[in-house]
Amino acid sequence: MTGATGLLGSYLLRDLVLNGESVAVLTRRSRRQSPQSRIESMVSGWEAEAGRMLRRPVVFDGDITLPRCGLDDDAIGWIRLNCDTLLNNAASLTFDGNAPEQEPWRSNVDGIRNLLDVADRASVSHVHHVSTAYVCGLRSGVIREDESGEPEAFANDYERSKALGERLIREAKHLESSTIYRPSIIVGDSDTGFTSTYHGFFAALRLAHTLVRCVPLGATSSESLLEFLGIRPHWHKNFVPVDWVARTIGTLLRHHGARGRTFHVTHPDPVPMSLVGSVIQEAVERLSETAPGNDPQGRSESWFAANLRSELDVYTKYFRDDPVFDRSNVLALLGTDDVPLIDRASLLRMSEYAITNGFRSVPSHMAATRPRNPAGACEPVGRET
Ligand SMILES: NC(=O)c1ccc[n+]([C@@H]2O[C@H](COP(=O)([O-])OP(=O)(O)OC[C@H]3O[C@@H](n4cnc5c(N)ncnc54)[C@H](OP(=O)(O)O)[C@@H]3O)[C@@H](O)[C@H]2O)c1
């Protein structure tokens, strides 16, 4: 498995480990931690939560952007003896990047080539790949899971790179099967609101949270927020909670009938942007530090609008009206539809989690000890991706 340290990956690995599966992970080192200690701190946290011993994954120090993913002959030999399935969840979520030697291309395209090379050398013949529902690019209408062919236009380089990565996997001759999972926009845990990455919805929330420190309360509104960003209130976005995405992929991964198919891991009830805007407004008014009305530093609504627009420029096409993601394959194999509701209450819970925990990326088992966000200066935040 790759990408075990990310938001979705940590839930995927947790479910696999709790289920008693034998897993090997390919993980890169972070600035402060070795791959082994990154994984160990995650698993020991789940062990404490579960109240029972959990089997440790085998950890390989690797980076998918390196030739053979940085694995030596011994590691590839071990994989050949012990693994028959690759679950690729690693990706770069960088939206903009034209040059092929930069992200998102390095991880999402070169990384796939390197992983396929490792799979070939190690005779791993089944690949499960986490893609995105947005490989459909800017197409509208109903998008079917089994459609082939790529769209003419994409919202950003991330979508284009994921579409190319998916194609490389489908076309790999040495695989017996390639199974593709396409989640829509992954948000926090449906129960706790936990998240460790802040893309999409959270990027807009984070920016509004930062900017309201400088704009007197009441100077702007959710309607203005959408208007500044060129978003129509009746447009819809498809959000899915991370725990459900992991549970669904885990179930399909074990289902023999799923092999070789493509699945939209998407919500049947997308959320209107009017709700997204009003949740962001309510969350920041309730939880963020806002500028007092008489503060001489308080900026105008036009200052707010200009900063919001320039910082979220990269998301302009991303916040378009979503197409309808057909879910026939998922429903046929799962039988029941157990997607948790994404409504005002759940989005507020996720917003509260993000704001009170300072938009920090801390593993789930340490979430309870995370400090509140300290008050910051009136500076717009940098881009998350
Ligand atoms: N977030 C969404 O809304 C969304 C929606 C649809 C599909 N997806 C897909 O879901 C998957 C997981 O996304 P996420 O939101 O959980 O992202 P994330 O939190 O940013 O996690 C990305 C994971 O990939 C790993 N990774 C990235 N580049 C790597 C490299 N060169 N070598 C080894 N590992 C590397 C990261 O490792 P480090 O911890 O070392 O950085 C991390 O474990 C991705 O494939 C993404 O395209 C995400």
The ligand as an SDF file (V2000), in Angstrom:
LIG
                    3D

 48 52  0  0  0  0  0  0  0  0999 V2000
   -8.7640   14.7830   -0.8720 N   0  0  0  0  0  0  0  0  0  0  0  0
   -9.6990   14.6540   -1.7960 C   0  0  0  0  0  0  0  0  0  0  0  0
  -10.6910   15.4190   -1.8270 O   0  0  0  0  0  0  0  0  0  0  0  0
   -9.6130   13.5500   -2.8190 C   0  0  0  0  0  0  0  0  0  0  0  0
  -10.7080   13.3690   -3.6840 C   0  0  0  0  0  0  0  0  0  0  0  0
  -10.6530   12.3390   -4.6400 C   0  0  0  0  0  0  0  0  0  0  0  0
   -9.5600   11.5200   -4.7080 C   0  0  0  0  0  0  0  0  0  0  0  0
   -8.4990   11.7180   -3.8520 N   0  0  0  0  0  0  0  0  0  0  0  0
   -7.3600   10.7980   -3.9600 C   0  0  0  0  0  0  0  0  0  0  0  0
   -7.2740   10.0920   -2.7320 O   0  0  0  0  0  0  0  0  0  0  0  0
   -5.9090    9.7660   -2.4610 C   0  0  0  0  0  0  0  0  0  0  0  0
   -5.5630   10.2260   -1.0630 C   0  0  0  0  0  0  0  0  0  0  0  0
   -5.7750   11.6350   -0.9720 O   0  0  0  0  0  0  0  0  0  0  0  0
   -5.6940   12.4020    0.4270 P   0  0  0  0  0  0  0  0  0  0  0  0
   -6.6970   13.4940    0.3860 O   0  0  0  0  0  0  0  0  0  0  0  0
   -5.7110   11.4440    1.5450 O   0  0  0  0  0  0  0  0  0  0  0  0
   -4.2690   13.0810    0.2540 O   0  0  0  0  0  0  0  0  0  0  0  0
   -3.1190   13.3720    1.3110 P   0  0  0  0  0  0  0  0  0  0  0  0
   -3.6690   13.4700    2.6910 O   0  0  0  0  0  0  0  0  0  0  0  0
   -2.3480   14.5310    0.7570 O   0  0  0  0  0  0  0  0  0  0  0  0
   -2.2100   12.0480    1.2470 O   0  0  0  0  0  0  0  0  0  0  0  0
   -1.3600   11.7630    0.1680 C   0  0  0  0  0  0  0  0  0  0  0  0
   -0.5240   10.5520    0.5400 C   0  0  0  0  0  0  0  0  0  0  0  0
    0.3250   10.2500   -0.5790 O   0  0  0  0  0  0  0  0  0  0  0  0
    1.6630   10.1670   -0.1190 C   0  0  0  0  0  0  0  0  0  0  0  0
    2.6020   10.5750   -1.1600 N   0  0  0  0  0  0  0  0  0  0  0  0
    2.5050   11.6700   -1.9600 C   0  0  0  0  0  0  0  0  0  0  0  0
    3.5740   11.7220   -2.7710 N   0  0  0  0  0  0  0  0  0  0  0  0
    4.3360   10.6360   -2.4780 C   0  0  0  0  0  0  0  0  0  0  0  0
    5.5680   10.1430   -2.9490 C   0  0  0  0  0  0  0  0  0  0  0  0
    6.2590   10.7960   -3.9100 N   0  0  0  0  0  0  0  0  0  0  0  0
    6.0640    8.9800   -2.4560 N   0  0  0  0  0  0  0  0  0  0  0  0
    5.4060    8.3170   -1.4620 C   0  0  0  0  0  0  0  0  0  0  0  0
    4.2270    8.7540   -0.9460 N   0  0  0  0  0  0  0  0  0  0  0  0
    3.7190    9.8960   -1.4470 C   0  0  0  0  0  0  0  0  0  0  0  0
    1.7180   11.1400    1.0580 C   0  0  0  0  0  0  0  0  0  0  0  0
    2.8600   10.8750    1.8400 O   0  0  0  0  0  0  0  0  0  0  0  0
    3.4920   11.9940    2.8460 P   0  0  0  0  0  0  0  0  0  0  0  0
    2.7200   11.8650    4.1270 O   0  0  0  0  0  0  0  0  0  0  0  0
    4.9080   11.5720    2.9620 O   0  0  0  0  0  0  0  0  0  0  0  0
    3.3260   13.3280    2.1820 O   0  0  0  0  0  0  0  0  0  0  0  0
    0.4050   10.7890    1.7410 C   0  0  0  0  0  0  0  0  0  0  0  0
    0.5550    9.5970    2.4660 O   0  0  0  0  0  0  0  0  0  0  0  0
   -5.0900   10.4060   -3.5790 C   0  0  0  0  0  0  0  0  0  0  0  0
   -4.8290    9.4510   -4.5630 O   0  0  0  0  0  0  0  0  0  0  0  0
   -6.0150   11.4780   -4.1330 C   0  0  0  0  0  0  0  0  0  0  0  0
   -5.7300   11.7810   -5.4870 O   0  0  0  0  0  0  0  0  0  0  0  0
   -8.5040   12.6990   -2.9090 C   0  0  0  0  0  0  0  0  0  0  0  0
  1  2  1  0
  2  3  2  0
  2  4  1  0
  4  5  1  0
  4 48  2  0
  5  6  2  0
  6  7  1  0
  7  8  2  0
  8  9  1  0
  8 48  1  0
  9 10  1  0
  9 46  1  0
 10 11  1  0
 11 12  1  0
 11 44  1  0
 12 13  1  0
 13 14  1  0
 14 15  2  0
 14 16  1  0
 14 17  1  0
 17 18  1  0
 18 19  2  0
 18 20  1  0
 18 21  1  0
 21 22  1  0
 22 23  1  0
 23 24  1  0
 23 42  1  0
 24 25  1  0
 25 26  1  0
 25 36  1  0
 26 27  1  0
 26 35  1  0
 27 28  2  0
 28 29  1  0
 29 30  1  0
 29 35  2  0
 30 31  1  0
 30 32  2  0
 32 33  1  0
 33 34  2  0
 34 35  1  0
 36 37  1  0
 36 42  1  0
 37 38  1  0
 38 39  2  0
 38 40  1  0
 38 41  1  0
 42 43  1  0
 44 45  1  0
 44 46  1  0
 46 47  1  0
M  CHG  2   8   1  16  -1
M  END
$$$$
